[in-house]
Amino acid sequence: MPLGRVGKAAGRGACSGVFETAALGQPRRPYRSRFYRTASQGPGRLRDEFDTSGFAGSTPRVPLIDALATNTHPTIEQYAGAVAEYVRLAGALTQSQKKIGQIKSSAALCQTVLAALKLEIPYLDHAWAGERPVAGALRTVQADVSEFHPLDGLRLAVEIKPVLLAVGRAVWNRFGDVRTFAVNIHLKFPFSVIGGLMPIPTWEELPGPGSGVRRDTTQLVARLANRFVRAGSRRTEGDAPHLLEGVGVLVFDPDTGAIVPDLPESGQGLRWEEFIGRLAEAYQARFEP
């Protein structure tokens, strides 16, 4: 399938990559993958429908990303290792390789989030990993992980916003996207549980990937965490709609592929386990089995 027709996959449970170069206000996902679950592959399987023939050098050259895309049960540690390799190799990748790598890694992260939530909420029976349109109060958006219930309508929606490259330039736009996602949906579905997840590396290369000039991003991440602490404080359906029930900031070291153990700080509610826990707590408080 030609890369220019990737957007045709909408409506099949596609999970998009999120590109750091998009400015606030522009279409948030100009490219989508055809990764979706099929009966023959079993639940959670990622199916790669890309046909990159005819695009010289378009086959992704990030082995851990390729392995992640074929993993039926990707873990958060495997995701961190794969995107760490992506950041290290980004300077040697073409634009099409970068896009495909981001799409594949984001698709796996959708599956990882859903699997973690199902461990905490055994009756999460109607949830879906992958883009689905949600008609909010202001506009229609795509939720990366969601649940539509026959009785309640939209119960759960998670926005995933990786910032893997050009961190300093993109991070605040992505922060605004997450806040807009929350208010748009909460105004129409006040009982819905809304989450936002943002993976970020501990360094970036300036002026771009492959330059060899690294800039530490940990201070920027600390500032972001302080803002997200306030944003992720919605505890009841009567709280302000611009807040979220759960926010996660996943900080990883591109050199080691490991999740940073002390950023964000434990207790802020932003670490992976806290993010999943808060979403599960809010869901179970509002919706019974």
N, C-alpha and C positions, 0 to 999 in steps of 0.2 A: 504494500500500500504506500503510495507516495507520501512523503512527510507533510506536504502541504494540505493533505486531506485528513490529517489527524483529528481535526475538530469534528468530523463526521461521527465520531464514536460517542458523542453525548447521548444520554438516554440509555446506555448499556452498562451503567454502573462504572463508568470510566473514572479513574482517579488521576488528576492532572499533576504536572509539575508546577512549581511556582517560581517564576523567574524574577530575579532581583532587579532586572533592568527596567521593569515596567513602572511607570510613574503612577502616583496616586490619581485616581480618576480615569485612568485608561482601563480597557477591558482586562480583568485580572488574570485570565488564563488564555492567552492566544493559541496555545498548543495543548492538546490533550492526547493521552495515550489510549490505546485500545487494550487496556488491562481489565479483565473482568472475569468473574467466576462462571464456570460452566458446570453442568451436571456431571459430565464425564471426568472433569478434573477434580471434583469435590469442592467443599466449601473453602473459601480463602485462597484458592489457587490463582496465581497470576498468569494470565495468558498473554503472550507477546504477539501482537498482530502487526508489528512493524515490518514492512517490506522496504528495506533500504537499498535494494538493487538500483543501480543507476546513479547513486550518490557516492562519488569517490571518497573513500575514507570516512564514511558515515557510520560504520559499525563501531559501537562504543568500545573503548579500550581501557575500561576500568573493571578489572576482573571481579572485584568484590561487589560492584553494582550489578554485574551480570548474574553473579551467584545469588544475590539478594532477590532479584526478580524471579528466580525459579524456585525460591524457598517457599514452601507451603505454610510455614509457621515462623516468620521472621521475628527475632527478638529485638528489643531496643538496643542491646549491645551490638548486635550484628548490623543494625542500621547505622549506628554511630561509626563503626569500623568502616563501613562501605562509603559513607559520605566523607569521612576523613581521607580516604584514598582518593576520592573525587577531587577534594580541595587540593591535595598534593599534586595531582596530575593535570589540573585544569589548564595550566599554561601550555600543555602539549596537545590539547583537544581542540577540534574544530567547533564552530558554533553549533552545528547539528549534533555532534557528539555530546556537547554540554547539555543541550536540550533533552536529548534522549536519556542521558544519565540522571538528570533531575526528575524527569517523568517517572523513570523506573524506581528511583529511591523513594519518591513521594508515594507511589502506589504501595510499596511495601510498608511504609509508615502508616498508611491508612489501615492496613490489615493488622499491624501491631497494636494500634490504639484500640481497635474493635476487640481484638482478642483479650487485651488487658481489662477492658470494661466488662466483657462477658464473664471473666473470672470473678469479678466483684458483684455483678448483677446477673445471676443465673437465668432470670426470666426476661432478658433482653432479646426477645425472640424475633423482632421485626427490624433489627438494625442492619445497616448496609455499609460496607467499606467501599468508597468510591464516590465520585461526584454524582450528586442528584440535585435537580433544581428545587429550590424552595422559594415560594412567593412570599416575600416579607412585606412589611407595611409600606416600605419605600420603593423597593425594586426586587426583582427576582435575582437570587444569588445561587451559587453552587456550594453545597455543603460537602465536605470531604468524608465525614462519617456522620451518619444520620439514622434516625428511626422515625418512621411514620406509623402510628398505631391506628387501627380501625376505629377505635372509640375516641381517642384523645387528639388525633391529628399528630402534629409534630411534637415529639417528646424530647428528642436529642439532636443536637447539631454541633459538629466540631469543625473549626476552621484551622487548617494546617498551613503555616507560612514559613517554610525554610528560608533562611538567609545565609547561603553558603559562600557566596562571592560578593564583593563590593559591599561589605557589611556596613561601613560607616555611611555610605550613600543611600542604602536601602532600608535600614532597620526601622527608622521612624515612619516611613511610608507603610511598612508592614504592620507596625504598631497601630497606626490609624486604621488600616484595613480590618484588623481584628475588632477594634472598638465599633466601627461602623457595622460590621457583621452582627454584633450583639444587639445593638439598638434596633436595627432593621427587623430582626426576627422577634425580639422580645415585645416590640410594640404590637405585633400581630398575635404572637403566641406567648403570653406572659408566663405560662407555666412551663415552658420548654427549658431544658437544661442546655446551656450554651458553653462551649469550651474553645479555647484557642491554644495552639501549640506552636512554638517557634524554636527550631534547632539553629544554633549559631556556633561557628568555630572560634577558637581562642586567638586566632590571628588571621589577617588578610594580607594579600600582597598588593603593593601600590607601585605604579598607578593601575596595575592589573595583574591577573594571573600570569606567572612565568617571569615576572620582573626580578624575582629574588630579593626584593625589598619588603620585609615583613613589618607590619604594624600590629601591636598587641591590641586586642579588642576587649579585654576583660573589664577595663574601667567603663567602657561603653555598655557592656552587658550588665554591670552593677547598676548603672543608671536606669537601664531598661527594666531591670528587676524591681527597682523601687517604684516605678510607675505601674508595673503590672500588679504589684501587691495591692494597690488601691483599686485597680480595675477588676481584679478577681475576687471581689468581696460580696457578691450577690448571694444571699443566704435564703431568701424567701421570694415568692412570686410577686410580692408587693414592693420589693426593692427597685431602685432605679433601673430602667431598661438598658442603659449604656454599660452596665456592669456585667461581668460574666460569672457563671457558677464555678468555673475552674480555668486557670491559666497555667501553662507549662513552658518553661524556658530550658531547653536541652542544650547544654554547653559541652562541646567535645573538643579534644585536642587532636588536630590533624596529624601531628607527628606520631602519636601513639595509637590513635583510634579509640581512646578510652573516654568515657564520660567523666567530666571534671567533678570530683567528689564534694567540693565546697563552694561551688558557684552554679546557681544561686545558693544562698545559705539555707541550711535545713531550718524549717520553721516558718519560712516565708510563704509556703504553700505552692511554690513554683517548681519544685523538683518533680521528676517523673512520677514517683510513687505518690506524692502529695497531689499532683494534678489528677491522676486517675482516681485517687481516693475521694477527692472533693466532688468530682463529677458523679461518682457512684453514690456518695452520701446524699447529694441533692436529688438525684433520680429516685432513690429509694424512699426519701421523705415525701415525694410528691405522687409517686405512682406505685400502687400495690401490685403484687403478682396476680 
